[in-house]
Amino acid sequence: MGGKMPGHDPIANGRPGLVLHSGRNGVVKSQAGAKDFVPLYQDFENFYTRNVYMRLRDNWNRPICSVPGACFDVMERVSDDYNWNFRFTGNILQGVINMGSYNYLGFAENKGPCMEAAAEVMQTYGVGVCSTRQEIGNLDKHEELEELTAKFLGVEAAMAFGMGFATNSMNIPALVKKGCLILSDELNHVSLVLGARLSGATIRIFKHNNMKSLEQLLREAIVHGQPRTHRPWKKILIIVEGIYSMEGSIVRLPEVVVLKRKYKAYLYLDEAHSIGAVGPTGRGVVDYFGMDPRDVDIMMGTFTKSFGAAGGYIGGSKALVDFLRANSHSAAYATSMSPPVAQQIISSMKCIMGDDGTTIGQDRITQLLRNTRYFRQRLRNLGFVIYGNDDSPVVPLLIYLPAKTGAFGREMLKRRIGVVVVGFPATTIIESRARFCVSAAHTREMLDTVHILLLLADLEFIFHKRCCHRAPPVCLLSRLLQPNCWAYPAEIWQQHSSPDWEQELQSSFWSRDFK
Amino acid sequence: MAGKCLALVVPASLAQRVRTMLQQRGWFNPRFRVVRNEDGSASIPVISCDVSDWFALLKEAGLETNKTLGTLTWRLAEDIEFPLSRHTPSPHELLVKAISSILELHKDSPERPPDWRDQLPRRWERHGDLAIIDQQAFASPFWDSFGPELWTAVTKALGVRRLAKQGRVQPDGYRTPAVTLLLGSDGVVERRENGISYTWDVRTCMFSAGNAHEKQRAAMWDCTGETVCDMYAGIGYFTLPVLVHSRAKLVLACEWNPNALHWLSVNLQQNGVSNRCRILPGDNRKAPAYHLLLEAFLIICIIRLLFFSKSYRPLDRTQLTQAEEEELIREWQPEPLVPAHPSPPYLNYRVVSGAAGKFVTVDNRECLNLSSLNFLGFLESPRIKAAALSSLRKYGVGTCGPRGFYGTFDVHLQLEEKLASMMATQEAIIYAYGPSAISSAIPAYAKRGDVVFADMAVNLPMQQGLAASRSNVRWFRHNDLDHLEMLLQEQAADDRKNPKKARVVRRFVVVEGIYLNTGNVCPLPELVQLKYRHNFRIFLEESLSFGVLGDTGRGLTEHFGIKVEDVDLICSTMENSLATIGGFCCGRSFIIDHQRLSGQGYCFSASLPPLLTSAALEALDMIEEKPEMFKELREKCRLLYDSVQGIPELSVGGAPISPVLHIRLAEPSQSRERDIATLEAIVESCAQEGVAITLARCIEKDEVFPPSPSIRLAVNVELTQEEIQKAAAVLRSAASRHLLE
């Protein structure tokens, strides 16, 4: 089976006539004969799908068939019908430079001590657990992991969960209820938004990383209380992220903590992208600002990114974690974390902490910082508009026009670079961008290659055909960024008309071999 | 030195005579020389003109005009290469010469301008036998007195028969060229380019010879089978190449110039492609009256909204002074983040060392395991471990990204395909976490305003999905389809009252295959009957029935022999029977594919680690290879069901075929805490006797309908008859010890 269903199909979209819809197995027709059913989803809901997403679709869900390390192998696929369906050609694009995965510390590895330890644990424990933490799925590995996580974070206790997304969506409801107020950054991740919604608390949004906006909301909330009844709020919870995954910006934690203290609010910090990735010892934004972890009430993070595993954690006071152990949906209803995954986290965390007796972890943290600063500096020198903090390994490069993102992603893959392009709804419609994630595993040569290809690439759709290779980079770029040409001061022109850039590019460009 | 020209091909013997006659009439092209061909004929360069004119001339020269008889004595050939004549004066020189001789004839004419030579045309455009000289040529009124005599001389010099003069391109939107005809009867010309003939009237239409390359490029596109729209078709500049050479299926040609439209249709017919072109005449700027009215109405609305509406003031707040505000802020004391002393119902987790397979080490005591949902005993399967290990050695542990951003691995695609083919559905989608499958799937379809009918016993992830959907949830009593039908009838009555709303309200029924909270089986056949009577969609959660029910483990649909298509969405975790991590949904592509953009747990979460994916693939293989294990599993389920019957003070909940059974107090006390403590004590004494069982945990305050406390027993196919009976006996003795004392 798996092909088209013949004959009567009464339950598909209840719209008479043919509605074409994409599917991996072929174009699926929702057939007439289901008139009595209300359409499963509205056509206007599909407007975006049909008109934007379909045209750019080949830039997402690109299947890979190797470890997502510094380079990976991408399975080549083509579409004969303008991205409605894809077929695999059987070719493998090997050695594509991976600028898309969140492999900040390079722990996505298929050899080495972490992998061996995970393999061993799998032999003993199996891959699954088949029970929840509260029932009979509380393995000693989980306890070990939680103890280590607490030590790593510098908090009293911690709890680990099987999925990062669910850590947010299933635990926020345990902490706040109706009558509480959540102040959420406008760019918070969907999982935080979902958790906040499920909690039943009132949600108010403050402008991204804008302390004035946050303070104003805090004051107003305390002074005026709940709407209509004017009763005081039970609790106020501020939810922020460490590094915002689409902006690359680092939260202004010291100021948030000052506000939180002043107004007696609680702080929920989601370190999905920052744990391991920033801070002199890789302990996330708290470490980055040299602050005390106890200033943050709820330290949440994921193991997916820097640790090369899966899952999430919440750290904080013992009272908090005890409360969660009793009240978290994850603990009562979800199968606990897979033991080999837990072991991978333990091994990589020990490595970062230096508990394995090596400096590999510390070296990687340093290397990541070095790579990040180098990569960002180069991009900025080349005249690109990039967002975010200088030390943030998430580097969004602004392309602005949604249509150009598609061309950009394709052209970069042609040149063996895997980048992520994002547009609406992850960003505003006029701020489509490409996103690079710098990793400690990237070598200087790889980063240089990315820079060079960004320049030399005769990305004619993006940069315009008439721009030849010899044009100064800003010429290419100003075309790339046409809608915002005003953003380019004249100094950039002068800065980049230096004669040696071309030579520099060519010397390293032609000798490209990483595999 | 050579050039191309229209040729008259005649026998070589007559060439000289014909040439003289042509020269007399001015039809010979003096720029070229006559060429002698190998077949005994000669080609004479001529100026093109109407073929009928030739007949008389050729007859005079003694040539046969009837081409059908015998050998062909003469013919016309286009674009023949000719060498240039040796002393060919350039056309401009000829022009100067001709005009000089006319001026000689009219010596007496008044005030000849001193710069008359500069007023002669230097550039002209040739289309067939018509030349268009530029605007500045012969600008002075002096030339007007000569009339046709002058123009004849010019045509002779330029080697054409008709003459026209370029004017200013008129600013009328059509870009009418304003060409005036000086000599000749009409301005219709024909031009062949790339094997396409273009005909137009130079007086009314534009044509630029400079675009030939661009037209050639357009001709090279492969448009086979495509529909092309030419927004500014003109006389068919690009329409024709695309039709003739690019083989477009259909061209929609838009044009508003009536003259161009006339010639466009002529050209289409001439080139034999009119059947593949649809001409769309007219100006799209001409708005119909209703549109103007609509716009006027909108403008009025906007003005009203901007200037005449009251501004939005949700609360007329009293202004507080700064000091008052500070005081309020100082005084406010929030509740603690978490209660200082939480009542800890399940605070102390039991610690399991090693794998929780058939035997499990709980708090350092080895026990028989009747609590893990490891129905098929796959948790300890060496085959699955081996598959996962080879996956681990290839891919590492984590995926470091969501499915969209390089988190899709080949094994994910394989697993989705495998699940789809196993469940005989079109498509499957996998989630990285069991509960997130159903809790993401429900809000992907059910939205605010939709109606969802849900069984009161559905598990918490489903309740969360319902909460996230913000739909209108109607609860029906557990497995009570009569109650469901009653609610559906109520809904139908509402719909009749408000048919407009009913047309957009989607209706869903969400049920579980085997209920986690009760162990009962959903009466699916009756539900499917109801479905077609009341037009709702069925979402079925099969976490406990997938890999359990049915002859080959395909779940509830196989168990009841119901077509999979009758259920709209099947969802399940892979964390029970398959003993790995994650969940999946399967169904029609039309339904499933929607989740790839709308399933939040799918889009925004890191994908399932490849090693767990490979484990699931291997587990599915094992299910396919050994379908007899499901019969065995059902026997064990039945055995456990029978063995635990009749324990005093306890009641058994769940179906005989269910792999989980709920043991509840037959007469619960008023206090939930006390019941839990009693059951805990039973669990504890069972553990001491080497049988690990567990309470079914739930978070009471978050459940919509909290299930009463129970011990949940789970069957593992690897348990022997003796072991099941022993476990039942242990439970029985522990229960009697605690309950009868």
Interface residues (C-beta under 8 A of the other chain):
Chain A: M1 G2 G3 K4 M5 D9 P10 I11 A12 N13 H21 S22 G23 R24 N25 G26 V28 S30 D36 F37 V38 P39 L40 Y41 T49 Y53 W60 N61 R62 P63 I64 C65 S66 V67 P68 G69 F72 V74 M75 N98 G100 S101 Y102 N103 F107 A108 E109 N110 K111 C114 M115 A118 A119 M122 Q123 T124 Y125 G126 V127 G128 V129 C130 S131 T132 R133 Q134 E135 I136 G137 N138 L139 D140 E143 G162 M163 G164 F165 A166 S169 M170 P173 A174 L175 H189 V190 S191 L194 R197 L198 R219 I222 V223 H224 P227 P232 W233 K234 K235 I236 K262 Y263 K264 A265 Y266 D297 I298 T302 F303 T304 K305 F307 G308 A309 A310 A319 L320 D322 F323 L324 R325 A326 N327 H329 A332 Y333 A334 T335 M337 S338 P339 P340 V341 Q344 G418 V420
Chain B: L315 R317 L320 E325 L328 I329 W332 Q333 P334 E335 L337 V338 P339 A340 P342 P344 P345 Y346 L347 Y349 R350 V351 V352 S353 G354 A355 A356 G357 V360 V362 N369 S371 S372 L373 N374 F378 L379 E380 S381 I384 K385 A388 L389 L392 R393 K394 Y395 G396 V397 G398 T399 C400 G401 R403 G404 F405 Y406 G407 T408 F409 D410 H412 L413 E416 E417 A420 S421 A424 T425 Q426 E427 A432 Y433 G434 P435 S436 Y445 N459 L460 P461 Q464 A467 A468 R503 V504 V505 R506 R507 Y532 N535 R537 E565 D566 D568 T573 E575 N576 L578 A579 T580 I581 R588 S589 F590 I591 I592 D593 H594 R596 L597 S598 Q600 G601 C603 F604 S605 A606 L608 P609 L611 L612 A615 A692 T694 L695 A696 R697 C698 I699 D702 R712
